[in-house]
Every structure is written in C-alpha cells, then in structure tokens.
C-alpha cells in the first residue's frame, strides 16, 4: 500500500519527521497484517480467492490509518472532509501501489507566500512522477490539440478542455526549483493518465508520457514491478517538497493529544 504523505493542505505526520514515518508505516503495516491474517484464518490453508478477499479487507482497514496520518500530527489536526477517504482515485493509488511509493495528492505549495495548486506527485526510489488524472470522463477520445486546449470526443459530441500540460508544467517547475535549492537530484517526469479513455495527439507533448487505456496496463505493471527499499535521496526529496507546502491546522486540546497507533475503520468512524 502506497503512503499518503500529503493530502491537499492538511497537516501531515510525514512533515514533522519525514525520515521516521515512512519506515514506521511499513513496520506497522507488516505487524498488523500478521495479526489480522492470523485472526481471520482457520487452521485450513485459505484458497487464493479467500486470501485475496482477506488482503482487500485489510487494505480497506488501512485507509483510515493513512488518512489519519495525512491529516494530523500528535499535537495538531486539520479540519477535514471525510469524503476524501472515499475518493476513488486516491484509494486506487494507495491500494494498488507498493509502500515504497510516497504520494502527495494535490498538495498546495507555498511559493513566495502565494498558494499554488499542485498535481498528484508520486515519489519513488528512482524518481518523481507528476500525474494528471482525468476524472469523470469514460469511454471518450481525448485529443491533445495544442498546449492550451484539448478536445474530448464522446459519440457525436466534442468539447474543449484546458490542457493538463499547463498544471503539469507548473508543478514540474516548482518541484525542480525546490529540489535544486535543497541540492537533491532526482529525475522528474510528467504523465497524463487515463485508464478509461484513449489519448491521441498529432505531436507528442514535450517530455510528457501519454498513458491512455491502451498503454495503461504496461505503465501500471511497471510501477508495481519496481522492487527497491526506501532510499535516502527519496526521503530528502519528500522532506524538501513538504517544507514548501501549505498546511492548515489547529492545535489539539491537551487532553486530546493523538498517538501513532493503528486505527481500524470502525475506530475511525467513532472519532
């Protein structure tokens, strides 16, 4: 399960100690999976179907835990909308990618005291990928006509949309500037992503991966296949980016200080 290190402008445990929480998450996940699987299994060896159901149930229970870490610290908390825990794109990224991936989900950067929206950022041990995902569009053909406007063709209907290259390029410039200032060297790539639509272009956008439904499976399996421990340079990159993100929070009352313990779905709903 990938790690959610930043969600919008909510305060995150990862920004308080970026070199501690990524490894702690992996350790807690393993410990809780062992307890969970031992509790659920009977003496018989579970079938592949049963094991997959157990894994999915466990991943579902991890979501509130990740959400908790991405919206609070031990002493502070952000006022949040719990609908985010049901965000299908966020859930997909968290549950389908390994925990060596660190995700910043639409962070709000603070550049020269001005807030600037960022795209989805995937920080891996080998590089940073900035991703624009088309939401709410299915079974369409999306055509990259120029750098300012694209078209969405569905049946007999065609409409214009703003090119995602604009926000991708802006996010890339911000990340590159931050990494340079902190003397962190990691490759950066931009990706336009759609699992359910075709992406077409007359001229391929400059230094941008175009991943439509035909290319999606290959892209996805390459991400899943990456085997590597967390790397120091990766954590340094995350730290640098988090240091330039905006966080909105309030201090917890002294009697409501939190801890880092695992929280099940049931416990989360009671808070």
N, C-alpha and C positions, 0 to 999 in steps of 0.2 A: 504494500500500500504506500503510495507516494505521500510525502509530507507537505502539509499546508503551512507554509512559513509566513505568509502574509495574505490577508483577505480584505480587500478594499482599504479603508483607512482605520481598521480596527487594530487595537494594540495586540501584540503577539508575544508569547513567551520566547520565541526564537530571537527577537530583537534584544532581549535582556541578556541572553547568553547563547550566542549563535554557535559556539563550539561544544556546548553541552547537550542541548536539547535534541539535535539530530541523532546522536548516538543513543541518548536515553530513550527516544521513541522506539528505535529498533530493538533495544533490550526489553522494554516494557511490552512491546508487541509480541515478541517471542515468548516471554513468560506467561502472558495472558492467553496466547494460543495454546500453550501446553495445558494450562488449567482448563480452558474451555473444551478442548478436544477430549481430555480425559474424563471430564464431567459428562459429556454428551454421548460418548461411545459406551456401548455394552461390550462384553468380552469378545464378541464376534468381530472379525475384520470387516470394516464398512465397505460397501460396494463403491465403485468410482462415483456413481450418481449421488450416493449418500454423502460421500466425502466432499463433493463439490457443493452440496447444499449446506454442509457444516461450514465450509470456507466462506460462502456467501453470507451466512448468518453472522459469522464472526466479523467480516468486513463491515456489515451494516452496523454492528455494535461499536466498531472503531470510529465511525463517523462523528458521533457526538464528542468523543475524546479529542479528535483532531480539531473539531470546531471550537471546543473549549480552549485548547492551546492557542488557536489562531485568533481568539477574541478577548483574551485576558492574560494577566500575569498574576503572580501570587498576591500582589498588593493593589493592582488596578484592574478595571474592567471597562469594556466598551458597551454602549447600548446597541444592541443588535436586533436584526430581524431574523427570527428562526427559520424563515422561508429559505434562507441560504443553504440550510442543511439538506433541503430537497431540490437544490439546483442540479439538474440532470447532467449538465456539462461538468460542473465541479465534481460531482460524485463519480462520474466516469473517469476523469483524470486521476482522482485519488485511488479508486479501487482497481484500476486496470494497469497501473504503472508500478514498478518496484519502488521500495522505500529509499533507494539511492537518489531518486528524483526529488528535488525541492521545488515546490510550486508557489509562485506569487500570483495570486488570482486578482487581476485588475487592480494592482496597487495604485495608490495616489502618491506620486512623487512630489517632494517639496523642493523646488529649484528656485533659488534666489527669492525665497519666501512666497513663491507662487505655486499653487497646486496644479499638477499636470497628471491627467489620467494615463495609465499605462495599460498595455495589453497583457494577456496571460504570458507569464515567464516561467520557463522550465529550466532549472539549473541542474545539470548533470555533472558527473565527474569529468566529462570530456568537453563540455561546452555549455553555452547558453542558447536556448531556442525561444524566440519571441513568436507567439502564435495568435493569429486571428481566427476565431471560430465563427462560422455563420450559424446563427441561432434562428430558429423559427422558419427556416426555409428547407423544403424537402422536394425531391424529385424535380429539380429545376436545372437549367443550364446557366451557369454564371460565367459571363464573358468579361475578361479584362480588356476593356477597350482603350483606356489610357490611364495616366497616373492620377486623374482626378475623379473620374466617374466610371463605374462598371454597369453592366446590364444584367438583369435577372429575367430569364425567359422561361415561362411556365405555360405550356399549351399555346394558346393564341395571344397570351398577354406578355408584354415586355415592359419592364420598369427600370428606371435608373436608380442606382445607389451610389453613395460615396465610396470611393476606392479605399479598401482597407490598407493599401500601401502607405497612406498618409499617416495613420496612427502607428503602423509598424515601424516606419522610418523614424518617426518622432521618438518612439520608445527605444529604438536602436541607438539613436544619438545620445539620449540620456544615459543609457547603460554604458556605452562606450566612454563617455565623458567621466562617469563615476569611477569606472574601473581604472582608467588612466590616472585619475587623481590619486587613487589608492595603490597604484603600481601593481595591479592584478591583471594578469594576462590569461584570458580565456577566449576562444573563438566564439563569435556571435553569428547566429543565422536567423533569418526571418522565414516564417511559414504561414501560408494561407491554407486553412484546413477545413474540409467538409466531407464528412463520411457519407452523406446522403445526396450529394449533388455533383454534377460534372463541372469541372473548372476548365474553361477554354481560354486561349489567348492567341492573338496574332503574333505578338512578340513577347517572349517570356520576360516577366518583370525582372528588373536588375537585382541579382543576388537574392532571389526570393524563391523558396520552394513552393510549388503549386501542387497541393495534395487533395485531389478530388476523390470520388468514390472508387475510381479505377486504381488509383495509386495508394489508397488509404491502407489496405491490408499490409502491403510491403512496409510502409512507413511505421505502422503500428508494431509489427513484429520486430523490426529493427530496434525500436525503443525497448520492447520487452526483453530482447535478447542481450541487452547490454549487461555485462557482469563486471562489477567493479566495486571495491569498497568506497565509502565516502572519502573524498580527498581534501587535503588541507586547502588547496587553491580554490576548490569549490566552496568550502565554508567561508573563506576570505571574501569571495565574490558575493555570497549571500549577505555577509556582515556589512560590506560596503554599500550594497543596494538598500538594505534595511535602514542603514544610517541616514539615507536620503529620502525615506518615505515618511509621509504624514501619518500620525496616529492620534486618534481622538478617544479619550478615555476619562474616567473619573476614579478617584481613589476609593478603594473598598473601605467600609467601616472596619474598625479594628476587630470587631467580633465576627466579621465575615471574610477574613483572610482565607485564601484558597490554598490548595496544595497541588501536587503534580500527579495525583493518583488517577488510575484508570476509572472511567465513568461509563457505565452501560447506557443503553438507550433509555431504559426505564428510569434510572437515576437522573439522567439528563432532563427528561421531561418533568421531573419533580422540582427541579431547581428554578 
